[in-house]
Amino acid sequence: MTMTEVPMVDRTTLHRLSRAIFIGIVIVVAVACYYVPVLLVVIGVVLVLLLCGRLIYRGRDRFIPNLYARDIRMYEDEYRAFIDHTLADLRQCKIPDHPLLREASELALPSGQNSDELLLDLGVWIGWSTRLTADASRRTVYGFDTFEGLVEDWQVDDQTVVKSGTFSLSEPLAQRLMEGTGVHLVDGVPAPLGRAVEFVKGSTYDTLAPFLAARPAAPIRLFHMDLDTYESCLHALETCKEHFVEGSILVFDEYLVTNGEMRAFYEFQRRYGLEWRYRAWGLEIWEMNVEMVTSRWKRLMYYLVAIAIYWTVGGGSYTWAVWDKRFWRFWLGAPIGDIAFMLGAAGQRKSVSLELTGLGELARSHRSG
Ligand SMILES: C[S@@+](CC[C@H](N)C(=O)[O-])C[C@H]1O[C@@H](n2cnc3c(N)ncnc32)[C@H](O)[C@@H]1O
C-alpha cells in the first residue's frame, strides 16, 4: 500500500480550526466586496502586481520562513542540489497529517519475529510523541530526553535562535501542558500513563551509546528525530548507524530547517553512500500535545490563542508585515500550493519520513561486525 492510499490517522483540530478561520475571513472579504465593489478592484490590482512580481522573480529560491528556513543560496552547490531534489520529491508525498503517526501505525504488529526491533523517540519533552507512537504501533517505544531542554543553541533560520535549555520541563508551558494532559513525573521522567514506553533520562551524547551497546544485534525499525539541533541529530545518526537496516524508517520532525536535521542527514547519507526514499511530508508531532489536553474548553483556548499568536507575532506574521524582507520572499517566491497551505493552517509542515533502501558503506561494517 502506498502512503497516499493509507487512511488518515488524524488531522489536528488546530489545523481544522485555522482553516475554518481562514475560510471565514475569505467569506467576510467577499461580502465586503459585494457591498463595496471598489475593494474588488483593489484586491485585483494587488493580485496582478503579485503575479507580475512572481514572473519577474522566477529564479528566486523558494522560501517560507520557518518552513524552508533560510536562503539556500548561502549553501555550497551540492547541498543546494540536495535541497532542490528534496523539495521536489517531498511535494509528491505530501500528507495532511503526521508522518510519525502514519509510519508507526503501518508497522507490523508485535510478534516473535520483530521482538528485538527498536522504536526510538529522540526528544520527547512531556512524552506525548512517545506515548502516541506506542499507541499507533502497539509496540514498546524508547524515549530519550534530558528533560532539561536543548543541549545546544538551535539556529532555526537567519532570524531565530532557540537557546539551549529551552523545552525544559520546568518551563511554564511544559508545566501547564503537563497539568492539562494529566502528565506527572515519576523519578524525574514523565509517567507512561498506561502506554508501553520507557524513558531514558540524560543527554543523548551520554545515553544513546550505552543503550544500544546493551542491545548489540537489535535493528532500528523506527527512528524519530526531534532533538532539533544539527549537532545532536548528527551525533544520534552516527551513534545508531550500526543498528540501521534496509527498511529502517527515519522520521525527522524539523527536516525543512535546512541548517539543522536536514543538513545532518545530508552529511550522514553522503558519508556512507546510503540509499533511501522519501515517504511522507506532513505535520510536526508537537502539535498533538494540545490535542491531548483533556478539558475541551482549555483545548479550545489553546487552539484560538495559538492561532492568534501565530498570525500576529509568531511564525505567520511575515505574511502581512510588508516592511519585512521575508514578506516579499514568501509572496514572490514560495510555490502557490505552499502559500495556500500556510494560509490555511496555523502549524508547520516540517516533518518528513524516509526509508533506508541501501546501506552503502554501512553494509560492509555490518558484515565485518
Ligand atoms: C521539540 S522538543 C520534543 C518534542 C516532543 N517530541 C513532542 O512532540 O512533544 C525537543 C526535546 O529534545 C530534547 N533534547 C534536545 N537535545 C537533546 C540531547 N542531545 N539529548 C537529550 N535530549 C535532548 C529537549 O530537552 C526537548 O525536550
The ligand as an SDF file (V2000), in Angstrom:
LIG
                    3D

 27 29  0  0  0  0  0  0  0  0999 V2000
   10.9140   19.8750   20.4380 C   0  0  0  0  0  0  0  0  0  0  0  0
   11.1820   19.0360   21.9140 S   0  0  0  0  0  0  0  0  0  0  0  0
   10.4940   17.4460   21.6190 C   0  0  0  0  0  0  0  0  0  0  0  0
    9.0060   17.4770   21.4760 C   0  0  0  0  0  0  0  0  0  0  0  0
    8.3360   16.1280   21.5010 C   0  0  0  0  0  0  0  0  0  0  0  0
    8.8750   15.2100   20.5030 N   0  0  0  0  0  0  0  0  0  0  0  0
    6.8520   16.3200   21.2640 C   0  0  0  0  0  0  0  0  0  0  0  0
    6.4000   16.0530   20.1500 O   0  0  0  0  0  0  0  0  0  0  0  0
    6.1740   16.7550   22.1560 O   0  0  0  0  0  0  0  0  0  0  0  0
   12.9010   18.7170   21.8360 C   0  0  0  0  0  0  0  0  0  0  0  0
   13.3870   17.9330   23.0220 C   0  0  0  0  0  0  0  0  0  0  0  0
   14.6930   17.4500   22.7590 O   0  0  0  0  0  0  0  0  0  0  0  0
   15.4110   17.4340   23.9600 C   0  0  0  0  0  0  0  0  0  0  0  0
   16.8430   17.4100   23.5840 N   0  0  0  0  0  0  0  0  0  0  0  0
   17.4650   18.1750   22.6680 C   0  0  0  0  0  0  0  0  0  0  0  0
   18.7390   17.7930   22.5210 N   0  0  0  0  0  0  0  0  0  0  0  0
   18.9280   16.7370   23.3410 C   0  0  0  0  0  0  0  0  0  0  0  0
   20.0020   15.8590   23.5880 C   0  0  0  0  0  0  0  0  0  0  0  0
   21.1830   15.9890   22.9510 N   0  0  0  0  0  0  0  0  0  0  0  0
   19.8290   14.8590   24.4880 N   0  0  0  0  0  0  0  0  0  0  0  0
   18.6380   14.6760   25.1130 C   0  0  0  0  0  0  0  0  0  0  0  0
   17.5750   15.4670   24.9010 N   0  0  0  0  0  0  0  0  0  0  0  0
   17.7060   16.4930   24.0260 C   0  0  0  0  0  0  0  0  0  0  0  0
   14.9510   18.6620   24.6990 C   0  0  0  0  0  0  0  0  0  0  0  0
   15.1070   18.5100   26.0960 O   0  0  0  0  0  0  0  0  0  0  0  0
   13.4750   18.7360   24.3000 C   0  0  0  0  0  0  0  0  0  0  0  0
   12.6460   18.1700   25.2580 O   0  0  0  0  0  0  0  0  0  0  0  0
  1  2  1  0
  2  3  1  0
  2 10  1  0
  3  4  1  0
  4  5  1  0
  5  6  1  0
  5  7  1  0
  7  8  2  0
  7  9  1  0
 10 11  1  0
 11 12  1  0
 11 26  1  0
 12 13  1  0
 13 14  1  0
 13 24  1  0
 14 15  1  0
 14 23  1  0
 15 16  2  0
 16 17  1  0
 17 18  1  0
 17 23  2  0
 18 19  1  0
 18 20  2  0
 20 21  1  0
 21 22  2  0
 22 23  1  0
 24 25  1  0
 24 26  1  0
 26 27  1  0
M  CHG  2   2   1   9  -1
M  END
$$$$
